[in-house]
Amino acid sequence: MSASELLDLLLRWFHVIAGIMWIGNSLLFNWLDRNLVKKEGIDGEIWLLHSGAYYQIEKKLLEPGQMPDKVHWFMWQNLSTWASGILLLIVVYYVGESAWLVNPGEGHVAHTTAIAVGIGTLIAGWVFYDLLWRSPLRHRPILAGAICLAALVAVAWGLSEILAPRAAFIHVGVLLGTLMTGNVWMVIIPSQVELTAATKEGREQDRALSLRAKERSIHNNYMTFPLIFTMVSIHFPSAYGHHLNWAILFSLMIGGALVRHFMNIRFHFPYWRSAIIASASLALLVALALMDRPAPSAIDDPALAETEPVPFEEVQMILSERCATCHGETPSDPLFSAPPDGLTLERPAEIEHTARRIGIRVESETMPPANRTHMTDEERMKVMRWVAQGAPVN
């Protein structure tokens, strides 16, 4: 295992652990808020049974000078999750002319330009989002939310036109994570710092600060499931490699947010449950329908099948030189210590079994990644012709 691969592994491990802690806390506290029992003098109370004992929890604002000796804050889980995610973005996509960041071939942006686009999207996304929710539109949350969704669709589409498909997906996820982290450190934590300072100084706590912090916390709650989807989706080329990948991403994120909404209201607004379940199911079915309708492929063109037959030996030689460096039993490409997806392309039976998949990836130029092995247009066409001719191996 190389040093870069070990760093990648350790960062992913840390990132997942930190994310579990952060998202777990977020889901728990939002659940608490929805299930508190109103009582006189406090915002609410709840009793919990866990690990063999009872827990009594109250939510309230404190009287001036009522500050307890010890208060537990929940903020470092968020920072560690976001920071480790940014480090992963740098290690996997930005460092060393990564094969995952930009599409191969002429007409695509340079690696440094793609990095600038990625970083600029994160900064501009936060500025746009924060200004919108500090403007008078924050008092019209449905309209403000619709604007945010439209902007997210535009970002997903724009990134899919500039970056490699997998990189576009992950940058949308990092954008959501950046918005959530900005909410924590730019709104929620400052509000809590001021509430704590007011209590210690004997001043009345400003409930508006509490409500503002809660508003951004709810935003984070709804971004959680879409963010998790972007993290797992990069392992599925049928999603991020689709010609309508931005629409698939949007549909699945909407479905995830609706599932989160159902979980939020299922006990308090039972009449809405069926409508939300139907809407979430529709969004997920739209995504499934899109993935099931690939773009028209040249390998399905009868004219291509009628061209001069391509001997399998020539195809096997091309795959050996251009693809087996990664998809071999022991990859020679330092980027991979094992064949991606466990797929090897060294034996005729393996090649025949995955012929159509090979043809589509070669045609779309998503393989070899960033054309690391310099597959020529002539070689691509030979492979496509062979697939169109039925992929004979004899």
Secondary structure as GFF3:
##gff-version 3
##sequence-region A 1 394
A	DSSP	alpha_helix	3	35	.	.	.	ID=ss1
A	DSSP	beta_strand	37	39	.	.	.	ID=ss2
A	DSSP	beta_strand	42	50	.	.	.	ID=ss3
A	DSSP	beta_strand	53	59	.	.	.	ID=ss4
A	DSSP	alpha_helix	76	89	.	.	.	ID=ss5
A	DSSP	pi_helix	90	94	.	.	.	ID=ss6
A	DSSP	alpha_helix	111	134	.	.	.	ID=ss7
A	DSSP	three_ten_helix	136	139	.	.	.	ID=ss8
A	DSSP	alpha_helix	141	162	.	.	.	ID=ss9
A	DSSP	alpha_helix	165	182	.	.	.	ID=ss10
A	DSSP	pi_helix	183	188	.	.	.	ID=ss11
A	DSSP	alpha_helix	189	200	.	.	.	ID=ss12
A	DSSP	alpha_helix	207	233	.	.	.	ID=ss13
A	DSSP	alpha_helix	237	240	.	.	.	ID=ss14
A	DSSP	alpha_helix	245	265	.	.	.	ID=ss15
A	DSSP	alpha_helix	270	291	.	.	.	ID=ss16
A	DSSP	three_ten_helix	298	300	.	.	.	ID=ss17
A	DSSP	alpha_helix	302	305	.	.	.	ID=ss18
A	DSSP	alpha_helix	312	322	.	.	.	ID=ss19
A	DSSP	three_ten_helix	340	342	.	.	.	ID=ss20
A	DSSP	alpha_helix	348	353	.	.	.	ID=ss21
A	DSSP	alpha_helix	355	364	.	.	.	ID=ss22
A	DSSP	three_ten_helix	369	371	.	.	.	ID=ss23
A	DSSP	alpha_helix	377	388	.	.	.	ID=ss24
###
